[in-house]
Amino acid sequence: MAAATSHAGRVPAGHIALGAASLGLAATHLLVLALMPHSLWWNLALLAMTLWCIECSWCVLRGGSPLRLLVMSALMGTAHVAMVIGMPWFGGHHASHAAHGSQHAPVMLAVAAAEFLLMFGAAWLSRHFPGRAHQFTSGKPVAVPA
């Protein structure tokens, strides 16, 4: 019986890998926040995005549903692409401050690509662990059956 309970709280390796990768991307957002100048509004927006990323990462690391991470990554990746190409509702990102050099757009596109990779990883994980999909709103961890 002791062997069965030792496996009850185990988090699948895929969840750990995806959660760690997402935390790495959150750290990248903090690095961008520290190294690239932004206006106060964009600093607050970037910080909010980073906190949302950390919250979703933590849920997945604990064995929760990756669906929230999937949605967050899809929205964040799309937002980064929209800011680079200057969509009307995101056009102020580059127009509001001239401090960005030509290196800023490739960095944002790289972050967008990383967000989309996380999105696909979360989709794959959701497909291979369908029993976790019901946790979309709860974020509660689920034990792996022995």
C-alpha positions, 0 to 999 in steps of 0.5 A: 500500500505504501508504494501506491501512495508514493505515486499518488502525488507524482506530477507527469514529466511533461507537466514539469517540462512545460511548466519549467519552459513557461517559467523560463519565458516569464524570466525572459519577459522580466529580462526584457522589462529590465533591459529595454526601455518602455513607458510606464503603461507598457512596463505595467502591461509587461509585468501583468503579462509576466505575472499571468505567465507565472500563475499558469506555469505554477498550475502546470508544474503542480500537475494542473490542466495546461489549457489555461497556459494554452490560452495565455500563450496563444493570446500573448504570442498574438499580442507580440506579433500585433505589436511588431506589425503595428495593428491599430490597437497595439500601434502605440507600442512602437510609436509611444517611445523612440528608444527602441532600436532595430533590435526590438522587433526580432526580440519580440518575434522570438518571444512570440515564437516561444509563446506559440511553442508553449501553446503547442506544447500545452495542446499536446499535453492536453491531448495526451492527458485528457483527464486533466482538461476538466480542470480549466478553471480550478487549476487543482493538481491531479494525482497520476494513477499508479 
